[in-house]
């Protein structure tokens, strides 16, 4: 039972990290896009 619970926690945590990483990547890309457009405006 403990082993199963541990696997579920690892899977859940891994999923959360993956989701957060995707969000971080999207935000990073948006920030870069803003910087590029700001540079073009200048």
C-alpha positions in Angstrom: 0.0 0.0 0.0 2.8 2.4 0.9 4.6 1.7 -2.4 1.4 2.3 -4.4 0.8 5.6 -2.5 4.4 6.6 -3.1 4.1 5.9 -6.9 0.9 8.0 -7.0 2.6 10.9 -5.3 5.5 10.7 -7.6 3.2 10.6 -10.6 1.2 13.5 -9.4 4.2 15.6 -8.5 5.8 14.8 -11.9 2.6 15.9 -13.6 2.5 19.1 -11.6 6.1 19.9 -12.4 5.4 19.2 -16.1 2.4 21.5 -16.1 4.4 24.2 -14.3 7.3 23.8 -16.7 4.9 24.2 -19.7 3.5 27.4 -18.1 7.0 28.7 -17.5 8.0 28.0 -21.1 4.8 29.8 -22.4 5.4 32.8 -20.2 9.1 32.9 -21.2 8.1 32.8 -24.9 5.6 35.6 -24.4 8.1 37.7 -22.6 10.6 37.2 -25.5 8.0 38.1 -28.0 7.2 41.3 -26.1 10.9 42.2 -26.1 11.2 41.5 -29.8 8.2 43.6 -30.7 9.5 46.4 -28.4 12.8 46.3 -30.3 11.0 46.4 -33.6 9.0 49.4 -32.5 12.2 51.3 -31.7 
